[in-house]
Amino acid sequence: MVEVEVVYADEDRQVLLAVTVPAGTNLRAAVQASGIAAQFPQLVLPECALGIFGKVVANPELHAVQPGDRIEIYRPLLADPKEVRRLRAAKAALARQQNS
């Protein structure tokens, strides 16, 4: 048996659950076994990216958990960070132009 933690942070709260799973369990199966989906019904686990200690795992269905892993569930981005920066820069340039 392997003990891992499953972590998810919503806008208003975060949850960390300890779960014990059989050796060889993949990340997705460990997240399902944690029962975290019951606490966050809006969460669509099959669509969420997963990571371990801040590093995204490309194929969570193929990655076996290791003792002590902290499996993180990542929410989808609401806005593309590059697009937000581009819009902010354009707004600042317009403000400078109007002040000249």
N, CA, C and O atoms as a GROMACS GRO file, in nm:
protein
  400
    1MET      N    1   0.084  -0.119   0.000
    1MET     CA    2   0.000   0.000   0.000
    1MET      C    3   0.089   0.125   0.000
    1MET      O    4   0.199   0.125   0.055
    2VAL      N    5   0.037   0.230  -0.063
    2VAL     CA    6   0.111   0.356  -0.078
    2VAL      C    7   0.023   0.469  -0.025
    2VAL      O    8  -0.095   0.478  -0.059
    3GLU      N    9   0.081   0.555   0.058
    3GLU     CA   10   0.006   0.670   0.109
    3GLU      C   11   0.046   0.795   0.032
    3GLU      O   12   0.164   0.828   0.019
    4VAL      N   13  -0.057   0.865  -0.020
    4VAL     CA   14  -0.036   0.989  -0.095
    4VAL      C   15  -0.136   1.094  -0.046
    4VAL      O   16  -0.228   1.063   0.029
    5GLU      N   17  -0.116   1.217  -0.091
    5GLU     CA   18  -0.210   1.324  -0.061
    5GLU      C   19  -0.271   1.373  -0.192
    5GLU      O   20  -0.204   1.376  -0.295
    6VAL      N   21  -0.398   1.410  -0.186
    6VAL     CA   22  -0.467   1.468  -0.301
    6VAL      C   23  -0.510   1.608  -0.260
    6VAL      O   24  -0.572   1.627  -0.155
    7VAL      N   25  -0.476   1.707  -0.344
    7VAL     CA   26  -0.498   1.847  -0.311
    7VAL      C   27  -0.579   1.915  -0.421
    7VAL      O   28  -0.554   1.893  -0.540
    8TYR      N   29  -0.676   1.998  -0.380
    8TYR     CA   30  -0.750   2.080  -0.475
    8TYR      C   31  -0.783   2.213  -0.408
    8TYR      O   32  -0.823   2.216  -0.291
    9ALA      N   33  -0.765   2.322  -0.481
    9ALA     CA   34  -0.797   2.454  -0.429
    9ALA      C   35  -0.900   2.519  -0.520
    9ALA      O   36  -0.877   2.537  -0.640
   10ASP      N   37  -1.014   2.552  -0.462
   10ASP     CA   38  -1.120   2.624  -0.533
   10ASP      C   39  -1.101   2.773  -0.505
   10ASP      O   40  -1.006   2.811  -0.437
   11GLU      N   41  -1.189   2.856  -0.556
   11GLU     CA   42  -1.176   3.001  -0.534
   11GLU      C   43  -1.183   3.037  -0.386
   11GLU      O   44  -1.117   3.131  -0.342
   12ASP      N   45  -1.262   2.964  -0.310
   12ASP     CA   46  -1.286   3.003  -0.170
   12ASP      C   47  -1.235   2.904  -0.065
   12ASP      O   48  -1.238   2.936   0.054
   13ARG      N   49  -1.188   2.787  -0.106
   13ARG     CA   50  -1.136   2.693  -0.007
   13ARG      C   51  -1.043   2.592  -0.073
   13ARG      O   52  -1.045   2.572  -0.194
   14GLN      N   53  -0.963   2.530   0.011
   14GLN     CA   54  -0.874   2.426  -0.038
   14GLN      C   55  -0.888   2.302   0.049
   14GLN      O   56  -0.919   2.310   0.168
   15VAL      N   57  -0.865   2.187  -0.012
   15VAL     CA   58  -0.879   2.060   0.059
   15VAL      C   59  -0.757   1.974   0.032
   15VAL      O   60  -0.712   1.964  -0.082
   16LEU      N   61  -0.704   1.914   0.136
   16LEU     CA   62  -0.594   1.819   0.127
   16LEU      C   63  -0.641   1.690   0.193
   16LEU      O   64  -0.676   1.689   0.312
   17LEU      N   65  -0.643   1.582   0.118
   17LEU     CA   66  -0.688   1.453   0.169
   17LEU      C   67  -0.575   1.351   0.161
   17LEU      O   68  -0.507   1.341   0.060
   18ALA      N   69  -0.556   1.276   0.268
   18ALA     CA   70  -0.460   1.165   0.266
   18ALA      C   71  -0.537   1.040   0.224
   18ALA      O   72  -0.648   1.015   0.271
   19VAL      N   73  -0.478   0.964   0.136
   19VAL     CA   74  -0.543   0.842   0.086
   19VAL      C   75  -0.437   0.733   0.072
   19VAL      O   76  -0.323   0.760   0.034
   20THR      N   77  -0.476   0.610   0.104
   20THR     CA   78  -0.388   0.494   0.089
   20THR      C   79  -0.442   0.409  -0.025
   20THR      O   80  -0.558   0.369  -0.024
   21VAL      N   81  -0.356   0.383  -0.123
   21VAL     CA   82  -0.396   0.307  -0.241
   21VAL      C   83  -0.296   0.194  -0.264
   21VAL      O   84  -0.185   0.200  -0.213
   22PRO      N   85  -0.335   0.092  -0.339
   22PRO     CA   86  -0.241  -0.016  -0.369
   22PRO      C   87  -0.123   0.033  -0.452
   22PRO      O   88  -0.138   0.125  -0.533
   23ALA      N   89  -0.008  -0.026  -0.433
   23ALA     CA   90   0.111   0.009  -0.513
   23ALA      C   91   0.078  -0.014  -0.660
   23ALA      O   92   0.011  -0.111  -0.695
   24GLY      N   93   0.125   0.078  -0.745
   24GLY     CA   94   0.098   0.067  -0.889
   24GLY      C   95  -0.025   0.143  -0.934
   24GLY      O   96  -0.054   0.147  -1.054
   25THR      N   97  -0.099   0.202  -0.841
   25THR     CA   98  -0.218   0.280  -0.876
   25THR      C   99  -0.176   0.404  -0.953
   25THR      O  100  -0.077   0.469  -0.917
   26ASN      N  101  -0.251   0.438  -1.060
   26ASN     CA  102  -0.215   0.558  -1.134
   26ASN      C  103  -0.277   0.682  -1.069
   26ASN      O  104  -0.361   0.671  -0.980
   27LEU      N  105  -0.233   0.800  -1.114
   27LEU     CA  106  -0.277   0.925  -1.051
   27LEU      C  107  -0.428   0.943  -1.056
   27LEU      O  108  -0.490   0.977  -0.955
   28ARG      N  109  -0.489   0.919  -1.173
   28ARG     CA  110  -0.635   0.937  -1.185
   28ARG      C  111  -0.710   0.847  -1.087
   28ARG      O  112  -0.805   0.890  -1.022
   29ALA      N  113  -0.666   0.722  -1.077
   29ALA     CA  114  -0.733   0.627  -0.988
   29ALA      C  115  -0.717   0.670  -0.842
   29ALA      O  116  -0.809   0.654  -0.762
   30ALA      N  117  -0.600   0.724  -0.807
   30ALA     CA  118  -0.578   0.770  -0.670
   30ALA      C  119  -0.668   0.889  -0.638
   30ALA      O  120  -0.722   0.899  -0.527
   31VAL      N  121  -0.684   0.980  -0.734
   31VAL     CA  122  -0.772   1.096  -0.714
   31VAL      C  123  -0.916   1.047  -0.696
   31VAL      O  124  -0.987   1.096  -0.608
   32GLN      N  125  -0.960   0.954  -0.778
   32GLN     CA  126  -1.096   0.899  -0.764
   32GLN      C  127  -1.113   0.833  -0.627
   32GLN      O  128  -1.216   0.850  -0.562
   33ALA      N  129  -1.012   0.758  -0.583
   33ALA     CA  130  -1.020   0.688  -0.455
   33ALA      C  131  -1.026   0.784  -0.337
   33ALA      O  132  -1.076   0.748  -0.230
   34SER      N  133  -0.975   0.905  -0.355
   34SER     CA  134  -0.973   1.002  -0.245
   34SER      C  135  -1.113   1.050  -0.208
   34SER      O  136  -1.136   1.093  -0.094
   35GLY      N  137  -1.206   1.045  -0.303
   35GLY     CA  138  -1.341   1.094  -0.277
   35GLY      C  139  -1.353   1.246  -0.284
   35GLY      O  140  -1.454   1.301  -0.240
   36ILE      N  141  -1.255   1.312  -0.338
   36ILE     CA  142  -1.256   1.458  -0.342
   36ILE      C  143  -1.368   1.512  -0.432
   36ILE      O  144  -1.414   1.624  -0.413
   37ALA      N  145  -1.410   1.433  -0.529
   37ALA     CA  146  -1.518   1.476  -0.619
   37ALA      C  147  -1.648   1.501  -0.544
   37ALA      O  148  -1.728   1.584  -0.587
   38ALA      N  149  -1.670   1.432  -0.433
   38ALA     CA  150  -1.792   1.453  -0.354
   38ALA      C  151  -1.793   1.590  -0.288
   38ALA      O  152  -1.900   1.646  -0.265
   39GLN      N  153  -1.675   1.645  -0.258
   39GLN     CA  154  -1.666   1.776  -0.193
   39GLN      C  155  -1.674   1.890  -0.294
   39GLN      O  156  -1.707   2.003  -0.257
   40PHE      N  157  -1.645   1.861  -0.419
   40PHE     CA  158  -1.649   1.963  -0.524
   40PHE      C  159  -1.730   1.908  -0.642
   40PHE      O  160  -1.671   1.862  -0.741
   41PRO      N  161  -1.863   1.911  -0.634
   41PRO     CA  162  -1.945   1.851  -0.740
   41PRO      C  163  -1.927   1.916  -0.877
   41PRO      O  164  -1.954   1.852  -0.979
   42GLN      N  165  -1.883   2.042  -0.883
   42GLN     CA  166  -1.863   2.110  -1.010
   42GLN      C  167  -1.736   2.064  -1.081
   42GLN      O  168  -1.716   2.096  -1.198
   43LEU      N  169  -1.652   1.991  -1.011
   43LEU     CA  170  -1.524   1.947  -1.064
   43LEU      C  171  -1.544   1.830  -1.160
   43LEU      O  172  -1.605   1.729  -1.124
   44VAL      N  173  -1.493   1.844  -1.283
   44VAL     CA  174  -1.500   1.737  -1.382
   44VAL      C  175  -1.361   1.673  -1.387
   44VAL      O  176  -1.276   1.711  -1.467
   45LEU      N  177  -1.341   1.576  -1.300
   45LEU     CA  178  -1.208   1.516  -1.281
   45LEU      C  179  -1.142   1.463  -1.409
   45LEU      O  180  -1.022   1.485  -1.427
   46PRO      N  181  -1.215   1.395  -1.498
   46PRO     CA  182  -1.146   1.345  -1.619
   46PRO      C  183  -1.088   1.455  -1.707
   46PRO      O  184  -0.998   1.429  -1.786
   47GLU      N  185  -1.138   1.578  -1.693
   47GLU     CA  186  -1.089   1.689  -1.776
   47GLU      C  187  -0.980   1.770  -1.707
   47GLU      O  188  -0.915   1.853  -1.772
   48CYS      N  189  -0.959   1.750  -1.579
   48CYS     CA  190  -0.861   1.829  -1.504
   48CYS      C  191  -0.720   1.776  -1.523
   48CYS      O  192  -0.695   1.656  -1.526
   49ALA      N  193  -0.627   1.870  -1.535
   49ALA     CA  194  -0.486   1.833  -1.539
   49ALA      C  195  -0.443   1.794  -1.397
   49ALA      O  196  -0.494   1.848  -1.299
   50LEU      N  197  -0.350   1.702  -1.388
   50LEU     CA  198  -0.297   1.659  -1.259
   50LEU      C  199  -0.146   1.679  -1.256
   50LEU      O  200  -0.080   1.676  -1.359
   51GLY      N  201  -0.095   1.701  -1.137
   51GLY     CA  202   0.049   1.716  -1.120
   51GLY      C  203   0.094   1.662  -0.987
   51GLY      O  204   0.013   1.626  -0.902
   52ILE      N  205   0.225   1.657  -0.970
   52ILE     CA  206   0.285   1.614  -0.845
   52ILE      C  207   0.382   1.722  -0.802
   52ILE      O  208   0.477   1.754  -0.873
   53PHE      N  209   0.359   1.778  -0.683
   53PHE     CA  210   0.445   1.882  -0.628
   53PHE      C  211   0.471   1.995  -0.728
   53PHE      O  212   0.586   2.037  -0.746
   54GLY      N  213   0.366   2.043  -0.795
   54GLY     CA  214   0.378   2.160  -0.883
   54GLY      C  215   0.423   2.131  -1.025
   54GLY      O  216   0.441   2.224  -1.103
   55LYS      N  217   0.442   2.006  -1.060
   55LYS     CA  218   0.484   1.972  -1.196
   55LYS      C  219   0.373   1.890  -1.262
   55LYS      O  220   0.334   1.784  -1.212
   56VAL      N  221   0.323   1.940  -1.374
   56VAL     CA  222   0.215   1.873  -1.446
   56VAL      C  223   0.265   1.738  -1.497
   56VAL      O  224   0.377   1.726  -1.548
   57VAL      N  225   0.180   1.638  -1.483
   57VAL     CA  226   0.210   1.503  -1.534
   57VAL      C  227   0.135   1.487  -1.666
   57VAL      O  228   0.013   1.498  -1.670
   58ALA      N  229   0.208   1.460  -1.774
   58ALA     CA  230   0.149   1.454  -1.907
   58ALA      C  231   0.045   1.343  -1.921
   58ALA      O  232  -0.061   1.366  -1.978
   59ASN      N  233   0.073   1.225  -1.870
   59ASN     CA  234  -0.020   1.111  -1.882
   59ASN      C  235  -0.051   1.055  -1.744
   59ASN      O  236   0.010   0.955  -1.703
   60PRO      N  237  -0.144   1.116  -1.670
   60PRO     CA  238  -0.171   1.069  -1.534
   60PRO      C  239  -0.226   0.927  -1.528
   60PRO      O  240  -0.218   0.861  -1.425
   61GLU      N  241  -0.282   0.879  -1.640
   61GLU     CA  242  -0.333   0.741  -1.643
   61GLU      C  243  -0.220   0.639  -1.649
   61GLU      O  244  -0.240   0.522  -1.617
   62LEU      N  245  -0.100   0.684  -1.689
   62LEU     CA  246   0.014   0.593  -1.703
   62LEU      C  247   0.116   0.610  -1.591
   62LEU      O  248   0.208   0.529  -1.579
   63HIS      N  249   0.101   0.713  -1.510
   63HIS     CA  250   0.199   0.743  -1.405
   63HIS      C  251   0.155   0.681  -1.272
   63HIS      O  252   0.050   0.716  -1.219
   64ALA      N  253   0.236   0.590  -1.220
   64ALA     CA  254   0.204   0.525  -1.092
   64ALA      C  255   0.245   0.616  -0.976
   64ALA      O  256   0.348   0.683  -0.981
   65VAL      N  257   0.163   0.617  -0.872
   65VAL     CA  258   0.194   0.699  -0.755
   65VAL      C  259   0.313   0.641  -0.680
   65VAL      O  260   0.339   0.521  -0.684
   66GLN      N  261   0.383   0.729  -0.611
   66GLN     CA  262   0.497   0.691  -0.527
   66GLN      C  263   0.464   0.732  -0.383
   66GLN      O  264   0.387   0.826  -0.363
   67PRO      N  265   0.519   0.664  -0.285
   67PRO     CA  266   0.491   0.701  -0.146
   67PRO      C  267   0.523   0.849  -0.119
   67PRO      O  268   0.630   0.898  -0.155
   68GLY      N  269   0.429   0.918  -0.057
   68GLY     CA  270   0.449   1.057  -0.022
   68GLY      C  271   0.414   1.158  -0.129
   68GLY      O  272   0.426   1.278  -0.106
   69ASP      N  273   0.371   1.113  -0.248
   69ASP     CA  274   0.334   1.207  -0.354
   69ASP      C  275   0.220   1.298  -0.308
   69ASP      O  276   0.130   1.256  -0.236
   70ARG      N  277   0.227   1.424  -0.351
   70ARG     CA  278   0.115   1.516  -0.333
   70ARG      C  279   0.057   1.540  -0.472
   70ARG      O  280   0.115   1.612  -0.553
   71ILE      N  281  -0.058   1.478  -0.497
   71ILE     CA  282  -0.122   1.488  -0.628
   71ILE      C  283  -0.208   1.614  -0.628
   71ILE      O  284  -0.298   1.629  -0.544
   72GLU      N  285  -0.180   1.704  -0.721
   72GLU     CA  286  -0.253   1.830  -0.729
   72GLU      C  287  -0.348   1.827  -0.847
   72GLU      O  288  -0.313   1.783  -0.957
   73ILE      N  289  -0.469   1.874  -0.824
   73ILE     CA  290  -0.571   1.884  -0.929
   73ILE      C  291  -0.573   2.030  -0.972
   73ILE      O  292  -0.594   2.119  -0.890
   74TYR      N  293  -0.551   2.055  -1.101
   74TYR     CA  294  -0.544   2.192  -1.152
   74TYR      C  295  -0.674   2.230  -1.220
   74TYR      O  296  -0.728   2.156  -1.302
   75ARG      N  297  -0.724   2.349  -1.184
   75ARG     CA  298  -0.843   2.404  -1.250
   75ARG      C  299  -0.806   2.455  -1.388
   75ARG      O  300  -0.692   2.498  -1.410
   76PRO      N  301  -0.902   2.453  -1.481
   76PRO     CA  302  -0.872   2.512  -1.612
   76PRO      C  303  -0.860   2.664  -1.598
   76PRO      O  304  -0.926   2.724  -1.514
   77LEU      N  305  -0.776   2.724  -1.682
   77LEU     CA  306  -0.759   2.869  -1.680
   77LEU      C  307  -0.885   2.936  -1.733
   77LEU      O  308  -0.946   2.888  -1.828
   78LEU      N  309  -0.924   3.046  -1.671
   78LEU     CA  310  -1.040   3.122  -1.716
   78LEU      C  311  -1.002   3.215  -1.830
   78LEU      O  312  -1.086   3.248  -1.914
   79ALA      N  313  -0.878   3.258  -1.834
   79ALA     CA  314  -0.830   3.346  -1.940
   79ALA      C  315  -0.686   3.309  -1.975
   79ALA      O  316  -0.610   3.263  -1.890
   80ASP      N  317  -0.652   3.328  -2.100
   80ASP     CA  318  -0.516   3.301  -2.146
   80ASP      C  319  -0.424   3.410  -2.093
   80ASP      O  320  -0.444   3.527  -2.124
   81PRO      N  321  -0.323   3.375  -2.013
   81PRO     CA  322  -0.234   3.476  -1.955
   81PRO      C  323  -0.166   3.565  -2.059
   81PRO      O  324  -0.147   3.684  -2.035
   82LYS      N  325  -0.130   3.509  -2.173
   82LYS     CA  326  -0.067   3.590  -2.278
   82LYS      C  327  -0.164   3.695  -2.332
   82LYS      O  328  -0.126   3.810  -2.355
   83GLU      N  329  -0.287   3.655  -2.350
   83GLU     CA  330  -0.388   3.750  -2.400
   83GLU      C  331  -0.414   3.859  -2.298
   83GLU      O  332  -0.429   3.976  -2.336
   84VAL      N  333  -0.420   3.826  -2.172
   84VAL     CA  334  -0.442   3.925  -2.066
   84VAL      C  335  -0.328   4.026  -2.064
   84VAL      O  336  -0.352   4.146  -2.054
   85ARG      N  337  -0.202   3.978  -2.074
   85ARG     CA  338  -0.087   4.069  -2.078
   85ARG      C  339  -0.091   4.159  -2.201
   85ARG      O  340  -0.060   4.278  -2.192
   86ARG      N  341  -0.129   4.103  -2.316
   86ARG     CA  342  -0.137   4.181  -2.439
   86ARG      C  343  -0.240   4.293  -2.425
   86ARG      O  344  -0.213   4.407  -2.464
   87LEU      N  345  -0.357   4.261  -2.371
   87LEU     CA  346  -0.462   4.361  -2.352
   87LEU      C  347  -0.418   4.468  -2.253
   87LEU      O  348  -0.447   4.586  -2.274
   88ARG      N  349  -0.350   4.429  -2.146
   88ARG     CA  350  -0.302   4.525  -2.047
   88ARG      C  351  -0.199   4.620  -2.108
   88ARG      O  352  -0.201   4.740  -2.081
   89ALA      N  353  -0.109   4.567  -2.191
   89ALA     CA  354  -0.008   4.650  -2.256
   89ALA      C  355  -0.072   4.746  -2.355
   89ALA      O  356  -0.031   4.862  -2.364
   90ALA      N  357  -0.172   4.700  -2.428
   90ALA     CA  358  -0.242   4.788  -2.522
   90ALA      C  359  -0.315   4.899  -2.449
   90ALA      O  360  -0.316   5.014  -2.495
   91LYS      N  361  -0.375   4.868  -2.337
   91LYS     CA  362  -0.446   4.968  -2.257
   91LYS      C  363  -0.348   5.072  -2.202
   91LYS      O  364  -0.379   5.191  -2.201
   92ALA      N  365  -0.232   5.027  -2.155
   92ALA     CA  366  -0.131   5.118  -2.102
   92ALA      C  367  -0.077   5.208  -2.213
   92ALA      O  368  -0.054   5.327  -2.190
   93ALA      N  369  -0.056   5.152  -2.333
   93ALA     CA  370  -0.007   5.232  -2.446
   93ALA      C  371  -0.109   5.338  -2.485
   93ALA      O  372  -0.073   5.451  -2.516
   94LEU      N  373  -0.235   5.302  -2.484
   94LEU     CA  374  -0.342   5.397  -2.516
   94LEU      C  375  -0.348   5.508  -2.413
   94LEU      O  376  -0.366   5.625  -2.448
   95ALA      N  377  -0.332   5.474  -2.286
   95ALA     CA  378  -0.333   5.575  -2.179
   95ALA      C  379  -0.215   5.670  -2.194
   95ALA      O  380  -0.231   5.791  -2.175
   96ARG      N  381  -0.096   5.618  -2.227
   96ARG     CA  382   0.021   5.704  -2.248
   96ARG      C  383  -0.001   5.797  -2.366
   96ARG      O  384   0.037   5.914  -2.363
   97GLN      N  385  -0.061   5.744  -2.471
   97GLN     CA  386  -0.088   5.822  -2.591
   97GLN      C  387  -0.186   5.937  -2.562
   97GLN      O  388  -0.169   6.048  -2.613
   98GLN      N  389  -0.287   5.910  -2.483
   98GLN     CA  390  -0.385   6.011  -2.449
   98GLN      C  391  -0.329   6.117  -2.357
   98GLN      O  392  -0.373   6.232  -2.361
   99ASN      N  393  -0.232   6.081  -2.274
   99ASN     CA  394  -0.170   6.177  -2.181
   99ASN      C  395  -0.064   6.262  -2.250
   99ASN      O  396  -0.020   6.361  -2.192
  100SER      N  397  -0.021   6.228  -2.369
  100SER     CA  398   0.084   6.304  -2.438
  100SER      C  399   0.029   6.427  -2.505
  100SER      O  400   0.104   6.502  -2.568
   0.00000   0.00000   0.00000
